[in-house]
Amino acid sequence: MQLVKRALGVLRIVADSDGGVTLRELATQLDIPLSSMHRLIAVLEESKCLGRSSANRTYFLGPAARRFVADNHMAQPLSSPHPTVGELWRKTGGTVSVTELLGEQAVCTMVLQSDRPLRLFTQYGQSMPMHAAACARVLLADQPETLARRVLRRQPLTSFTRNTPGTVESVCARFEKIRRCGYETSLAELDEGVFVAAAPVRFSTGRTRAAVAVTVPLSAVLTETSRRALIETVVEAAAEVSLDLGYVSLAA
């Protein structure tokens, strides 16, 4: 029983923190020996209830915990499928995913798999490459550029395909367009033979809450018209979820 109480205490503290919490801070606040806290944290990390920033070693809620702990700004975590996300999956027939920024990692917190046979990097709980994934770039575009550059420099810019952006500059060059147009695309940049459209889900404050993405085979969107139609569908779905979170566009 004591272990359960300690674990719940850790989750409560981390959930209330915007900037993450260190191991020592958790041990101090809960009056738990550092060695005992270390073992408890290891279990919570393994179960994906906690995630750790590789940059400053602070802890944030992981994708599993977000199924149970609501964000202060929303009625339910996005890892619980929003009806609009389910409808997006039915409309497009593609793989639909939700990605959230946990610390300095873009973590896939929900996936609705397509019936089409696709070999995808995207999996539930997967940390998405910040430079190569459209959803991750959507999240980074909402951050201060100094922070975005720091995150990119700390991660390997792996070439997944011949189209993968290879430099920090080439990734950062996309941010202005993402902010202006309200979406990002990927043309076989992370997975061969696929097209991805991603759009931001926003808080009432206008800050990006998550990124919703649809992945389809390139063969399904060979024309500019078909790609545009998919992008518009994703953007509309993200806007509907944002509306439920209290977001109202200034252009509305």
Secondary structure, DSSP 8 states (H G I E B T S, - for coil): -HHHHHHHHHHHHHHT-SS-B-HHHHHHHHT--HHHHHHHHHHHHHTTSEEE-TTT--EEE-TTGGGTS--TTSSS-TTS--HHHHHHHHHH-SEEEEEEEETTEEEEEEEE--SS----S--TT-EE-TTT-HHHHHHHHTS-HHHHHHHHHTS----SSTTS--SHHHHHTTHHHHHHHS-EEEESSSSTTEEEEEEEEE-TTS-EEEEEEEEEEGGG--SHHHHHHHHHHHHHHHHHHHHHTT---TT-
